[in-house]
Amino acid sequence: MPTRLSRPITRDAWHPLLLALLLVPLLLQASQDPEPQRARFLAAEQALAKGDSDRYRALKDSLQDYPLYPYLAFQELKRGLSRTDAQPVTEFLETYADTPLAGRMRYFWLRELARRKDWSAYLRFYRPRRNPEQRCLHARALIETGRREAAWKEVPALWLSGRSRPDACDPVFDAWRAAGGLTTERVWQRIGLAMKARQTRLARYLGRFLPAAEKPWLERWLQVDTDPGQILQAAAFERPHPWRETILLHGLKRLARRDAGSAWEQWPALSQRYPFTAEQRYQARHILALALIRSDPPELLARLDTLTPAPDDTRLHEARIRAALIRQTWPLARKWIEALPEKLRQTERWRYWYARALGASGDDRRADAIYRELARERSYFGFLAADRVGMAYRFDNRPVQIGQRQMARIAARPGIRRARELYALGRSIDARREWRDATAALEADDLLAAAKLAQRWGWNDQAIFTLARARYWDDLALRFPLEHRETIERESGKRQMDHAWVFAVIRQESAFAPDAISPAGAMGLMQLMPRTAKETARRIKRRNPARRELLSAETNIELGTAYLNRVYRQLDGHPVLATAAYNAGPHRIRRWLPPDTLPADLWIENIPYRETRTYTQRVLVYSVIYDQRLGQRGSRLRQRMPPVTPRRVAGESLADGRKTGAGSSLSM
């Protein structure tokens, strides 16, 4: 009997096969050893830098299929930009339009055109940008080419800034003023922005553009800034002025920071004496309420109870609830939580605290119902709620499932290939630019594939951030990597420290980016300030590290765990206080200690700095997750949160160099 033939391949069935065939060259290329090309690329850069054009050309020609070939073209063109004409730049911008290099080349070329004062060409190459220098140069190009009316439309937005503008803006502002564009009201508007931004030197400078009759009002504003009690002198503000009430409100805010009680007492008379708008009156009450919370007078809660925060005034709503919580005045806390806008009231935070308030008033049945619902969440408040009712934590680990074909398709994208090569060469800034551009337009499924790809390369920070952009939270291996496990366990083990806690600190500080550098200068996995690293090295009898060594995982973890352990010991082995101190500095934690013993959840909720409050909550919940990731016997969150006692910690100051001293109340 003849064998039955298979069904003919249909057109639809060809699609997967065709895709696989198309991907074969890319997969083969990806599987080849990239090191020879990387070596030639680096050699080509060196030849270009040395001016060895023959060697550079030969190496460049051999790299035309290398993902980073555009970077050689960029460097070559940039080096000769002062001597080139528009044609090579135009060709580069067209050829590499889909790379971050195009925007960078346009930026350098525009600066060169401005240097040449080739304003017509500047207009041809300009694309709208947020960069104020480029925007001012564009306005100048319009002026210089006779399109003044178009320029005047752009200038007001450039002018209205509370901070100094680049020097490139000066000729534009001068021309605009000469044309009558700079009105007295616009001068006042910018002075107002400068005063709000605490840029008093800029405000004083701007006074030169005011008419003589207006200048005394600016001088009065500057005096009020340094001596806010002057707002109580009725004679000084007797004459009306369009900015009088704004000046008075500024003074009230400054006075409230110095003496909140006095400002609160004086406000009724001020509000009757001057015609503040309804919005200004609300701003005044907002300012006074927050200042009162900081100063913590005995009558605070009674005064706060007289307020009706606007629905969108989240800061005041939450600040007064925290003021009730820190005093454990549960009826008021419950009342004010009930007054929250619905969307805010339904957040995990305020559902948890509402349950706490219900429980404190004896309504355990309703409190437990809320706790049980919250306990379904893998979060700080979810774990706290689970502890309250004795429920197991819900980790709900669901790893991302991505097919090899989808992974190969994402890996083959030119921008992804460039990002990988740059990452392999240690050029993290350029690598992140490429990654950001290459993934910007991806749908959620492709973002998941990209996150998985970054994880395979060991690029943990981009895996974490890309997964977050896909809004997928349930792959715990992707979100909470175990990179540098041996080093972390060795260094924390030396000091009998909780491994999971150190992992959690690194996850929050840097997302496992070893080259992370903060705007303040903190460096590496554990975000050490160089001065702190130097002091810590001295204490553990280790040679001082060079700054670049702080970007080494080994060095950073060694010094970071030593410093964290020192903070922990100085704060009596309290994990919550030590965690907060690692972010805000031990000197602040000492100031924030309560007058009486307080449950840790209440103390954390009343940390004055939102950043530190969020930081502490995240590190605590990450510690629990890392316990689970490390296969340890899972500790409960409550075990990491002993009560916070009022006892001051004796002894030397820590590496932040601050002295222990009295400080502000926690309720803010």
C-alpha positions as CSV (number, residue, x, y, z in Angstrom):
1,M,0.0,0.0,0.0
2,P,1.6,3.3,-1.0
3,T,2.6,5.7,1.7
4,R,0.2,8.6,2.2
5,L,1.8,11.8,1.2
6,S,1.9,14.7,3.7
7,R,-0.4,17.6,3.2
8,P,1.1,20.2,0.8
9,I,2.7,23.2,2.6
10,T,0.2,26.1,2.4
11,R,1.1,29.8,2.0
12,D,0.3,30.4,5.7
13,A,2.6,27.6,6.8
14,W,5.5,29.1,5.0
15,H,5.6,32.2,7.3
16,P,7.3,30.6,10.3
17,L,9.7,28.7,8.1
18,L,10.5,31.8,6.1
19,L,11.1,33.8,9.3
20,A,13.4,31.1,10.6
21,L,15.4,31.1,7.3
22,L,15.7,34.9,7.4
23,L,17.0,34.8,11.0
24,V,19.7,32.1,10.3
25,P,22.3,34.6,9.1
26,L,21.7,36.9,12.1
27,L,21.8,34.0,14.5
28,L,25.0,32.7,12.9
29,Q,26.5,36.2,13.1
30,A,25.5,36.5,16.8
31,S,27.0,33.1,17.5
32,Q,30.4,34.0,16.1
33,D,33.1,35.2,18.4
34,P,32.7,39.0,18.5
35,E,36.1,39.6,20.2
36,P,38.2,40.0,16.9
37,Q,35.8,42.7,15.7
38,R,35.8,44.4,19.0
39,A,39.6,44.5,19.0
40,R,39.7,45.9,15.5
41,F,37.1,48.5,16.5
42,L,39.2,49.7,19.5
43,A,42.3,49.7,17.3
44,A,40.4,51.9,14.7
45,E,39.5,54.4,17.4
46,Q,43.1,54.6,18.5
47,A,44.3,55.0,15.0
48,L,41.8,57.8,14.4
49,A,42.9,59.5,17.7
50,K,46.5,59.4,16.7
51,G,45.9,60.7,13.2
52,D,47.0,57.4,11.5
53,S,44.6,57.7,8.6
54,D,45.9,54.8,6.6
55,R,45.6,52.3,9.4
56,Y,42.2,53.8,10.4
57,R,40.8,53.4,6.9
58,A,41.9,49.8,6.6
59,L,40.4,48.9,10.0
60,K,37.2,50.9,9.3
61,D,36.7,49.1,5.9
62,S,37.0,45.7,7.7
63,L,34.2,46.7,10.2
64,Q,31.3,47.6,7.9
65,D,29.2,44.7,9.2
66,Y,30.1,45.4,12.8
67,P,27.2,46.9,14.9
68,L,29.3,49.8,16.1
69,Y,30.5,50.9,12.7
70,P,28.3,54.1,13.0
71,Y,30.3,55.1,16.0
72,L,33.5,55.3,13.9
73,A,31.7,57.4,11.4
74,F,30.5,59.7,14.2
75,Q,33.9,60.1,15.7
76,E,35.5,60.7,12.4
77,L,33.0,63.4,11.4
78,K,33.0,65.1,14.8
79,R,36.8,65.4,14.8
80,G,36.7,67.4,11.6
81,L,33.4,69.3,12.2
82,S,35.1,72.7,12.3
83,R,36.4,72.2,8.8
84,T,33.6,70.4,7.1
85,D,30.6,71.6,5.1
86,A,27.0,70.6,5.4
87,Q,27.0,67.7,2.9
88,P,28.8,65.1,5.1
89,V,26.6,66.1,8.1
90,T,23.4,65.7,6.0
91,E,24.5,62.3,4.8
92,F,25.3,61.2,8.3
93,L,22.0,62.4,9.7
94,E,20.1,60.5,6.9
95,T,22.2,57.3,7.1
96,Y,22.0,57.0,10.9
97,A,18.6,58.7,11.6
98,D,17.4,55.7,13.6
99,T,20.3,55.9,16.1
100,P,21.0,58.2,19.1
101,L,24.1,59.4,17.2
102,A,22.0,61.4,14.8
103,G,20.7,63.7,17.6
104,R,24.1,64.1,19.1
105,M,25.6,65.0,15.7
106,R,22.9,67.5,15.1
107,Y,23.6,69.1,18.5
108,F,27.4,69.4,17.7
109,W,26.7,70.7,14.2
110,L,24.3,73.3,15.4
111,R,26.9,74.6,17.9
112,E,29.4,74.8,15.0
113,L,26.9,76.7,12.8
114,A,26.3,79.1,15.7
115,R,30.0,79.6,16.1
116,R,30.2,80.4,12.3
117,K,27.1,82.6,12.6
118,D,25.7,80.7,9.7
119,W,22.1,81.4,10.8
120,S,20.4,80.3,7.6
121,A,22.0,76.8,7.9
122,Y,21.1,76.8,11.6
123,L,17.5,77.1,10.7
124,R,17.7,74.3,8.2
125,F,19.2,71.9,10.6
126,Y,17.4,72.9,13.7
127,R,14.8,70.5,15.2
128,P,12.7,71.6,18.3
129,R,14.4,70.7,21.5
130,R,14.0,71.4,25.2
131,N,17.6,72.6,25.5
132,P,17.3,76.3,26.4
133,E,20.7,77.2,24.7
134,Q,19.6,75.6,21.4
135,R,16.2,77.3,21.7
136,C,17.8,80.7,22.2
137,L,20.2,80.2,19.3
138,H,17.2,79.2,17.1
139,A,15.4,82.5,18.1
140,R,18.6,84.4,17.3
141,A,18.8,82.7,13.9
142,L,15.2,83.9,13.2
143,I,16.2,87.4,14.2
144,E,19.4,87.4,12.2
145,T,17.6,86.1,9.1
146,G,14.9,88.8,9.3
147,R,12.1,86.6,10.8
148,R,11.7,88.7,13.9
149,E,8.0,88.2,14.4
150,A,8.5,84.4,14.5
151,A,11.3,84.9,17.0
152,W,9.2,87.1,19.3
153,K,6.7,84.3,19.6
154,E,9.4,82.0,21.1
155,V,11.0,84.4,23.5
156,P,8.4,84.7,26.3
157,A,8.6,81.0,27.1
158,L,12.4,81.3,27.2
159,W,12.3,84.4,29.4
160,L,9.9,83.0,32.0
161,S,12.3,81.0,34.1
162,G,13.2,81.2,37.7
163,R,16.8,80.4,37.0
164,S,19.6,82.1,34.9
165,R,19.5,81.4,31.2
166,P,22.6,80.5,29.1
167,D,24.7,83.3,27.7
168,A,23.3,82.5,24.2
169,C,20.0,84.0,25.3
170,D,21.4,87.5,26.1
171,P,21.4,88.8,22.5
172,V,17.9,87.5,22.0
173,F,16.5,89.1,25.2
174,D,18.3,92.4,24.3
175,A,16.7,92.5,20.8
176,W,13.3,91.5,22.2
177,R,13.5,94.3,24.9
178,A,14.6,96.8,22.2
179,A,11.6,95.9,20.2
180,G,9.3,96.5,23.2
181,G,8.6,92.9,24.0
182,L,9.8,93.1,27.7
183,T,6.9,94.6,29.6
184,T,6.9,95.5,33.3
185,E,4.5,92.6,34.0
186,R,6.8,90.1,32.3
187,V,9.7,91.4,34.4
188,W,7.6,90.9,37.6
189,Q,6.6,87.4,36.4
190,R,10.2,86.3,36.1
191,I,11.0,87.9,39.5
192,G,8.2,85.9,41.0
193,L,9.6,82.7,39.5
194,A,13.1,83.6,40.8
195,M,11.9,84.3,44.3
196,K,9.9,81.0,44.4
197,A,13.1,79.2,43.3
198,R,15.1,81.0,46.0
199,Q,17.2,82.7,43.4
200,T,17.4,86.1,45.1
201,R,20.5,87.2,43.2
202,L,18.6,86.7,39.9
203,A,15.6,88.6,41.2
204,R,17.9,91.5,42.2
205,Y,19.5,91.5,38.8
206,L,16.1,91.5,37.1
207,G,15.2,94.7,39.0
208,R,17.3,96.7,36.6
209,F,14.6,96.2,34.0
210,L,11.8,97.7,36.3
211,P,10.7,101.3,36.0
212,A,12.1,103.5,38.9
213,A,8.7,103.6,40.5
214,E,8.5,99.8,40.7
215,K,11.9,99.2,42.2
216,P,11.0,99.9,45.9
217,W,8.5,97.0,45.7
218,L,11.2,94.6,44.7
219,E,13.5,95.9,47.4
220,R,10.6,95.4,49.9
221,W,10.2,91.8,48.6
222,L,13.9,91.1,49.1
223,Q,13.7,92.5,52.6
224,V,10.7,90.4,53.5
225,D,12.6,87.3,52.3
226,T,15.3,87.9,55.0
227,D,13.0,89.6,57.6
228,P,9.5,88.1,57.1
229,G,8.2,89.9,60.2
230,Q,8.0,93.0,58.0
231,I,4.7,91.8,56.6
232,L,3.1,92.7,59.9
233,Q,4.0,96.4,59.4
234,A,0.8,97.8,57.8
235,A,2.3,101.1,56.7
236,A,4.8,99.3,54.5
237,F,2.1,97.7,52.5
238,E,-0.6,100.4,52.6
239,R,-0.4,101.3,48.9
240,P,-1.9,98.8,46.5
241,H,0.3,97.0,44.0
242,P,-0.4,94.1,41.6
243,W,2.2,92.0,43.4
244,R,1.6,93.1,47.0
245,E,-0.4,90.1,48.0
246,T,2.1,87.7,46.4
247,I,4.9,89.5,48.4
248,L,2.9,89.1,51.6
249,L,2.2,85.5,50.9
250,H,5.9,84.9,50.4
251,G,6.6,86.6,53.7
252,L,4.0,84.5,55.5
253,K,5.6,81.3,54.2
254,R,9.0,82.5,55.5
255,L,7.6,83.6,58.8
256,A,5.8,80.3,59.2
257,R,9.1,78.4,58.8
258,R,10.6,80.4,61.6
259,D,7.6,80.7,64.0
260,A,4.6,78.7,62.8
261,G,2.5,79.6,65.9
262,S,3.0,83.3,65.4
263,A,2.2,83.1,61.6
264,W,-1.0,81.2,62.4
265,E,-2.0,83.9,64.9
266,Q,-1.3,86.8,62.6
267,W,-3.0,85.3,59.5
268,P,-6.6,86.3,60.4
269,A,-5.6,90.0,60.6
270,L,-3.6,89.8,57.4
271,S,-6.5,88.1,55.6
272,Q,-8.9,90.9,56.6
273,R,-6.5,93.7,55.8
274,Y,-5.6,92.7,52.3
275,P,-7.8,91.5,49.3
276,F,-6.2,88.1,48.8
277,T,-7.8,86.0,46.1
278,A,-9.5,82.7,47.1
279,E,-6.6,80.8,45.7
280,Q,-4.1,82.8,47.7
281,R,-6.1,82.3,50.9
282,Y,-6.1,78.6,50.4
283,Q,-2.3,78.7,49.7
284,A,-1.9,80.6,53.0
285,R,-3.8,77.9,55.0
286,H,-1.9,75.2,53.3
287,I,1.4,76.9,54.2
288,L,0.4,77.4,57.8
289,A,-0.9,73.9,58.3
290,L,2.3,72.3,57.0
291,A,4.4,74.7,59.1
292,L,2.4,73.8,62.2
293,I,2.8,70.1,61.6
294,R,6.6,70.7,61.5
295,S,6.6,72.7,64.7
296,D,4.3,70.3,66.6
297,P,2.4,72.6,69.0
298,P,0.1,71.1,71.6
299,E,-3.0,72.4,69.9
300,L,-1.9,71.0,66.5
301,L,-4.7,68.4,65.9
302,A,-7.4,70.8,66.9
303,R,-6.2,73.4,64.5
304,L,-5.8,70.8,61.7
305,D,-9.4,69.7,62.3
306,T,-10.6,73.2,61.3
307,L,-9.2,72.7,57.8
308,T,-10.9,71.3,54.7
309,P,-8.1,70.4,52.3
310,A,-8.9,70.7,48.6
311,P,-9.5,67.3,46.9
312,D,-6.3,67.6,45.0
313,D,-4.2,68.7,47.9
314,T,-2.7,65.3,48.6
315,R,0.2,66.7,50.6
316,L,-2.0,68.3,53.2
317,H,-4.5,65.4,53.3
318,E,-1.7,63.0,54.0
319,A,0.3,65.3,56.4
320,R,-2.5,65.8,58.8
321,I,-3.3,62.0,58.8
322,R,0.3,61.3,59.7
323,A,0.1,63.9,62.4
324,A,-2.8,62.0,64.0
325,L,-1.0,58.6,63.5
326,I,2.2,59.7,65.2
327,R,0.2,60.7,68.2
328,Q,-1.9,57.5,67.9
329,T,-5.1,59.7,67.9
330,W,-7.0,57.0,66.1
331,P,-10.4,58.6,65.9
332,L,-9.0,61.6,64.0
333,A,-6.9,59.5,61.8
334,R,-10.0,57.5,60.9
335,K,-12.0,60.6,60.3
336,W,-9.4,62.2,58.1
337,I,-8.8,59.0,56.1
338,E,-12.5,58.9,55.4
339,A,-12.3,62.5,54.1
340,L,-9.7,61.5,51.5
341,P,-10.7,61.5,47.8
342,E,-11.9,58.1,46.8
343,K,-8.9,57.2,44.6
344,L,-6.4,58.1,47.3
345,R,-8.5,56.4,50.0
346,Q,-8.4,53.1,48.1
347,T,-4.6,53.0,47.9
348,E,-2.9,50.2,49.9
349,R,-1.3,52.8,52.2
350,W,-4.6,54.3,53.4
351,R,-6.5,51.1,53.4
352,Y,-3.9,49.6,55.8
353,W,-4.0,52.6,58.1
354,Y,-7.8,52.7,58.1
355,A,-7.7,49.1,59.2
356,R,-5.2,50.0,61.9
357,A,-7.5,52.8,63.1
358,L,-10.5,50.5,63.0
359,G,-8.6,47.9,65.1
360,A,-7.5,50.6,67.6
361,S,-11.2,51.5,68.1
362,G,-12.3,47.9,68.7
363,D,-13.7,47.2,65.3
364,D,-11.6,44.1,64.7
365,R,-14.0,42.4,62.3
366,R,-13.9,45.2,59.7
367,A,-10.1,45.7,60.3
368,D,-9.4,42.0,59.7
369,A,-11.5,42.0,56.5
370,I,-9.3,44.8,55.1
371,Y,-6.1,43.1,56.2
372,R,-7.1,39.8,54.5
373,E,-7.8,41.6,51.3
374,L,-4.5,43.6,51.5
375,A,-2.6,40.4,52.3
376,R,-3.1,39.2,48.7
377,E,-0.6,41.8,47.6
378,R,3.2,41.3,47.4
379,S,4.0,44.6,48.9
380,Y,5.1,46.4,52.0
381,F,1.5,47.0,53.2
382,G,0.4,43.6,51.9
383,F,3.1,41.9,54.1
384,L,2.2,44.1,57.1
385,A,-1.4,43.2,56.7
386,A,-0.6,39.5,56.4
387,D,1.4,39.7,59.6
388,R,-1.6,41.3,61.3
389,V,-3.9,38.3,60.6
390,G,-1.3,35.5,60.5
391,M,-1.6,34.8,56.7
392,A,1.2,33.4,54.5
393,Y,2.8,35.9,52.1
394,R,1.7,35.8,48.5
395,F,4.9,35.8,46.4
396,D,3.1,34.8,43.2
397,N,6.3,34.2,41.2
398,R,5.4,33.9,37.5
399,P,8.5,33.9,35.3
400,V,8.3,35.5,31.9
401,Q,7.7,32.9,29.1
402,I,9.4,34.0,25.9
403,G,9.9,31.8,22.8
404,Q,13.4,31.5,21.3
405,R,12.1,32.9,18.0
406,Q,10.9,36.1,19.6
407,M,14.1,36.4,21.6
408,A,16.1,36.1,18.3
409,R,14.0,38.7,16.6
410,I,14.5,41.2,19.4
411,A,18.3,40.4,19.6
412,A,18.6,41.0,15.8
413,R,17.3,44.6,16.0
414,P,20.2,46.9,15.1
415,G,19.8,49.1,18.1
416,I,19.8,46.1,20.4
417,R,22.9,44.8,18.8
418,R,24.6,48.1,19.2
419,A,23.6,48.3,22.8
420,R,25.0,44.8,23.5
421,E,28.4,45.7,21.9
422,L,28.6,48.9,23.8
423,Y,27.7,47.2,27.1
424,A,30.4,44.5,26.4
425,L,32.9,47.3,25.9
426,G,32.0,48.9,29.2
427,R,30.5,52.0,27.5
428,S,27.4,52.1,29.7
429,I,26.2,55.6,28.8
430,D,26.1,55.0,25.1
431,A,24.7,51.5,25.7
432,R,21.8,52.9,27.7
433,R,21.1,55.5,25.0
434,E,20.9,52.8,22.4
435,W,18.8,50.5,24.6
436,R,16.4,53.3,25.4
437,D,16.0,54.2,21.7
438,A,15.7,50.6,20.6
439,T,13.0,49.7,23.1
440,A,11.1,53.0,23.2
441,A,8.4,51.8,20.7
442,L,8.2,48.1,21.7
443,E,4.9,46.6,22.7
444,A,4.6,44.9,26.1
445,D,5.4,41.4,24.8
446,D,8.6,42.6,23.1
447,L,9.6,44.6,26.1
448,L,9.4,41.3,28.1
449,A,11.7,39.6,25.6
450,A,14.1,42.6,25.7
451,A,14.2,42.3,29.5
452,K,14.9,38.6,29.3
453,L,17.7,39.3,26.8
454,A,19.3,41.9,29.1
455,Q,19.1,39.4,32.0
456,R,21.0,36.9,29.8
457,W,23.8,39.4,29.2
458,G,24.0,40.1,32.9
459,W,22.7,43.7,32.4
460,N,20.5,43.5,35.4
461,D,19.6,47.2,35.8
462,Q,18.2,47.3,32.2
463,A,16.4,44.0,32.7
464,I,14.7,45.5,35.8
465,F,13.8,48.8,34.2
466,T,12.6,47.3,31.0
467,L,10.4,44.8,32.8
468,A,8.9,47.7,34.8
469,R,8.1,49.5,31.5
470,A,6.2,46.4,30.5
471,R,4.3,46.7,33.8
472,Y,5.1,43.1,34.6
473,W,5.9,42.6,38.3
474,D,5.8,38.8,38.8
475,D,9.1,37.5,37.5
476,L,11.0,37.6,40.8
477,A,14.3,36.3,39.3
478,L,14.3,39.1,36.8
479,R,13.3,41.8,39.3
480,F,15.5,40.6,42.1
481,P,18.7,39.2,40.7
482,L,21.3,37.3,42.7
483,E,24.3,38.8,41.0
484,H,27.5,39.0,43.0
485,R,26.0,36.4,45.5
486,E,29.4,35.0,46.5
487,T,30.9,38.4,47.3
488,I,27.7,39.6,49.1
489,E,27.5,36.5,51.3
490,R,31.3,36.6,52.0
491,E,31.3,40.3,53.0
492,S,28.1,40.2,55.0
493,G,29.0,36.9,56.5
494,K,32.2,38.5,57.9
495,R,30.1,40.9,59.9
496,Q,27.2,38.5,60.8
497,M,24.9,40.6,58.6
498,D,21.6,39.4,57.0
499,H,22.5,38.5,53.4
500,A,18.9,39.3,52.2
501,W,19.2,42.8,53.7
502,V,22.4,43.6,51.8
503,F,20.9,42.3,48.6
504,A,17.8,44.5,49.2
505,V,19.9,47.6,49.8
506,I,21.9,47.0,46.6
507,R,18.6,46.4,44.7
508,Q,17.2,49.7,45.9
509,E,20.4,51.7,45.7
510,S,21.5,50.8,42.2
511,A,19.3,48.1,40.7
512,F,22.6,46.1,40.4
513,A,24.3,48.7,38.1
514,P,27.9,48.6,39.1
515,D,28.7,51.8,37.3
516,A,25.8,53.8,38.8
517,I,26.8,57.4,39.8
518,S,24.2,59.6,41.4
519,P,23.9,63.4,40.8
520,A,25.3,63.8,44.3
521,G,28.4,61.7,43.5
522,A,27.5,58.4,45.2
523,M,29.1,55.6,43.3
524,G,28.6,51.9,42.5
525,L,26.4,49.1,43.6
526,M,25.9,50.4,47.2
527,Q,26.1,54.1,46.2
528,L,29.0,55.1,48.4
529,M,30.2,58.7,48.6
530,P,33.9,58.8,48.1
531,R,34.5,60.4,51.5
532,T,32.5,57.7,53.2
533,A,34.4,55.0,51.4
534,K,37.7,56.6,52.4
535,E,36.6,56.8,56.0
536,T,35.3,53.2,56.0
537,A,38.5,51.9,54.4
538,R,40.6,53.6,57.2
539,R,38.4,52.0,59.9
540,I,38.7,48.5,58.5
541,K,42.4,49.0,57.9
542,R,42.3,48.8,54.2
543,R,44.1,51.1,51.8
544,N,42.1,54.0,50.4
545,P,40.3,53.1,47.2
546,A,40.7,55.3,44.1
547,R,37.4,56.7,42.9
548,R,37.3,54.4,39.9
549,E,37.7,51.4,42.3
550,L,34.3,52.2,43.8
551,L,32.8,51.0,40.5
552,S,34.3,47.6,41.1
553,A,31.7,45.3,42.6
554,E,34.2,43.6,44.9
555,T,35.5,46.9,46.4
556,N,32.0,48.5,46.6
557,I,30.4,45.6,48.3
558,E,33.3,45.3,50.8
559,L,33.2,48.9,51.8
560,G,29.4,49.2,51.5
561,T,28.7,46.3,53.8
562,A,31.3,47.6,56.3
563,Y,29.6,51.0,56.4
564,L,26.1,49.6,56.6
565,N,27.2,47.4,59.5
566,R,28.7,50.3,61.3
567,V,25.5,52.3,60.9
568,Y,23.6,49.2,62.2
569,R,25.8,48.9,65.3
570,Q,25.8,52.6,66.0
571,L,22.0,52.5,65.9
572,D,21.8,49.6,68.4
573,G,21.3,46.9,65.8
574,H,17.9,48.4,64.7
575,P,17.3,47.3,61.1
576,V,14.7,49.9,60.4
577,L,16.8,52.8,61.7
578,A,19.9,51.5,60.0
579,T,18.0,51.2,56.7
580,A,16.7,54.8,56.9
581,A,20.1,56.0,58.0
582,Y,21.8,54.5,54.9
583,N,19.6,56.8,52.8
584,A,19.2,60.0,54.9
585,G,22.3,59.9,57.1
586,P,22.6,58.8,60.8
587,H,22.5,62.3,62.1
588,R,18.9,62.8,60.8
589,I,17.7,59.5,62.2
590,R,18.9,60.6,65.7
591,R,16.9,63.8,65.3
592,W,13.8,61.8,64.3
593,L,13.8,59.4,67.2
594,P,10.4,59.7,69.0
595,P,9.9,60.9,72.6
596,D,8.2,57.6,73.5
597,T,8.5,54.0,72.2
598,L,6.6,53.7,68.9
599,P,5.6,50.8,66.6
600,A,8.0,50.7,63.7
601,D,5.2,51.0,61.1
602,L,4.1,54.3,62.6
603,W,7.6,55.6,62.8
604,I,8.3,54.8,59.2
605,E,5.1,56.4,58.0
606,N,6.2,59.6,59.7
607,I,9.7,59.8,58.3
608,P,9.8,63.5,57.2
609,Y,11.5,62.8,53.8
610,R,9.3,61.1,51.3
611,E,12.3,59.6,49.6
612,T,13.6,58.1,52.8
613,R,10.2,56.8,53.7
614,T,9.8,55.1,50.4
615,Y,13.3,53.8,50.5
616,T,12.9,52.2,53.9
617,Q,9.7,50.5,53.0
618,R,11.1,49.2,49.8
619,V,14.3,47.8,51.4
620,L,12.2,46.1,54.1
621,V,9.9,44.4,51.6
622,Y,12.8,43.5,49.2
623,S,14.6,41.9,52.2
624,V,11.6,39.5,52.6
625,I,11.6,38.7,48.9
626,Y,15.4,38.1,48.9
627,D,14.9,35.8,51.9
628,Q,12.6,33.7,49.6
629,R,15.0,34.1,46.6
630,L,17.9,32.8,48.6
631,G,16.0,29.8,49.8
632,Q,16.3,30.8,53.4
633,R,13.6,30.2,56.0
634,G,11.4,33.1,55.3
635,S,11.4,35.7,58.0
636,R,8.3,37.8,58.6
637,L,8.3,41.5,58.0
638,R,7.4,42.2,61.6
639,Q,10.6,40.5,62.7
640,R,12.5,43.1,60.8
641,M,10.5,45.9,62.4
642,P,11.1,46.1,66.2
643,P,9.6,49.1,68.1
644,V,11.5,52.3,67.8
645,T,12.7,53.5,71.2
646,P,13.5,57.1,72.2
647,R,16.9,56.2,73.6
648,R,19.6,58.3,71.9
649,V,22.5,56.4,70.5
650,A,25.7,57.4,72.3
651,G,29.2,57.6,70.8
652,E,31.0,59.0,67.9
653,S,29.4,60.5,64.8
654,L,29.4,58.5,61.7
655,A,31.1,59.1,58.4
656,D,28.6,61.8,57.4
657,G,30.5,64.1,59.8
658,R,27.4,65.5,61.5
659,K,26.9,65.8,65.2
660,T,24.0,64.4,67.1
661,G,21.6,67.2,68.1
662,A,18.0,68.1,68.7
663,G,15.8,68.1,65.6
664,S,12.4,68.4,64.2
665,S,9.3,66.4,65.0
666,L,8.6,63.3,62.9
667,S,5.1,64.5,61.9
668,M,5.4,66.2,58.6
